[in-house]
Amino acid sequence: MKLLLLCLGLTLVCIYSEGKMEVVKNFEPSKIIGKWFTILIATDQKERIEEGGTMRIFLDYIGVFKNSSLLFKFHRLDNGECIKVSTACNETDEDGVYTAHYDGQNLVSIADVKYDEYLIILMKNENNFQVILLYGRQPDVRKEIKNKFMEFSDRHGIVEGNIIDMTKVEDPCLQAGSDEE
């Protein structure tokens, strides 16, 4: 009986730790304002990031509201049409963790950042999928950062075949331009 209770306790600890979001300590939202580029996208449901998928997004701009909520402006292709989307990420009680409504309700964490170079975001969706995004201040980032992203994705159970290098994908909406404010 004691062994059964020990196994149950360990199982609960493992389940709890899997749901824990990795976040940057002392995240400063004002330092991510500006132009960004989508570099890599990873998910455990590949169809979401394939051509026509709702998570195959091209980030244009990140803004910050006075209440510290984040504003993401991006575009994507939907049935051959370029769609501009703005999504607010509302601050939670935990530093670097937000909620957002896009393709369902999401818990969004700022997993890693070097404010003048790159940003890694982990997004867990209520519909049982996760997306990890690497954004860069330039159209591409150093190989070391891509390797860091690959290791982070692997830790979250995403296989290399479910990662798309968006620097090698032609942006079909390039003529649409980007919104910067």
Backbone hydrogen bonds, N-H to C=O, Kabsch-Sander energy under -0.5 kcal/mol:
donor,donor_aa,acceptor,acceptor_aa,energy
5,L,1,M,-2.3
6,L,2,K,-2.4
7,C,3,L,-2.5
8,L,4,L,-2.3
9,G,5,L,-2.6
10,L,6,L,-2.5
11,T,7,C,-2.3
12,L,8,L,-2.2
13,V,9,G,-2.1
14,C,10,L,-2.4
15,I,11,T,-2.4
16,Y,12,L,-2.4
17,S,13,V,-2.5
18,E,14,C,-1.9
19,G,15,I,-1.2
20,K,16,Y,-0.6
20,K,17,S,-0.7
23,V,21,M,-0.5
24,V,110,I,-2.2
27,F,24,V,-0.7
31,K,28,E,-1.9
32,I,29,P,-2.0
33,I,30,S,-0.7
34,G,62,I,-2.7
36,W,60,D,-1.2
37,F,136,G,-2.5
39,I,37,F,-0.5
39,I,134,L,-3.0
40,L,134,L,-1.2
41,I,164,I,-2.0
42,A,132,I,-2.6
43,T,162,N,-1.7
44,D,130,Q,-1.2
48,R,45,Q,-2.2
49,I,46,K,-2.1
50,E,46,K,-0.9
53,G,50,E,-3.1
55,M,48,R,-2.4
56,R,53,G,-1.4
57,I,55,M,-1.7
58,F,75,H,-2.6
59,L,57,I,-0.6
60,D,73,K,-2.9
61,Y,73,K,-1.9
62,I,34,G,-2.3
63,G,71,L,-2.8
65,F,69,S,-2.9
68,S,65,F,-2.0
70,L,89,C,-2.5
71,L,63,G,-2.8
72,F,87,T,-3.0
73,K,61,Y,-2.8
73,K,71,L,-0.5
74,F,72,F,-0.5
74,F,85,V,-2.7
75,H,58,F,-2.0
76,R,83,I,-2.0
78,D,81,E,-3.0
81,E,78,D,-1.7
83,I,76,R,-3.0
85,V,74,F,-3.2
87,T,72,F,-2.6
89,C,70,L,-3.0
90,N,88,A,-0.6
90,N,99,T,-2.9
92,T,97,V,-1.8
97,V,94,E,-2.0
98,Y,108,V,-3.4
99,T,90,N,-2.3
100,A,106,N,-1.8
101,H,88,A,-0.6
102,Y,100,A,-0.7
102,Y,104,G,-2.4
106,N,100,A,-2.6
107,L,124,K,-2.5
108,V,98,Y,-3.1
108,V,106,N,-0.6
109,S,122,L,-2.9
110,I,96,G,-2.6
111,A,109,S,-1.1
111,A,120,I,-1.7
112,D,120,I,-1.5
114,K,118,Y,-2.4
117,E,114,K,-3.5
118,Y,114,K,-1.8
119,L,135,Y,-2.1
120,I,112,D,-3.2
121,I,133,L,-2.4
122,L,109,S,-2.3
123,M,121,I,-0.5
123,M,131,V,-3.0
124,K,107,L,-2.8
125,N,123,M,-0.6
125,N,129,F,-3.1
126,E,105,Q,-2.6
128,N,125,N,-1.1
129,F,125,N,-0.7
131,V,123,M,-2.6
132,I,42,A,-2.8
133,L,121,I,-2.5
134,L,40,L,-2.7
135,Y,119,L,-2.9
135,Y,133,L,-0.5
136,G,37,F,-2.5
137,R,117,E,-2.1
145,I,142,R,-0.7
146,K,142,R,-1.7
147,N,143,K,-2.6
148,K,144,E,-2.1
149,F,145,I,-2.3
150,M,146,K,-2.4
151,E,147,N,-2.4
152,F,148,K,-2.3
153,S,149,F,-2.7
154,D,150,M,-2.3
155,R,151,E,-2.3
156,H,152,F,-1.0
157,G,154,D,-1.9
158,I,153,S,-2.6
159,V,157,G,-0.6
162,N,159,V,-2.3
163,I,160,E,-1.4
164,I,41,I,-3.0
166,M,39,I,-2.1
166,M,164,I,-1.0
167,T,39,I,-0.9
168,K,165,D,-1.6
169,V,166,M,-1.0
174,L,171,D,-1.5
176,A,173,C,-2.3
177,G,173,C,-0.6
177,G,174,L,-1.3
180,E,178,S,-0.6
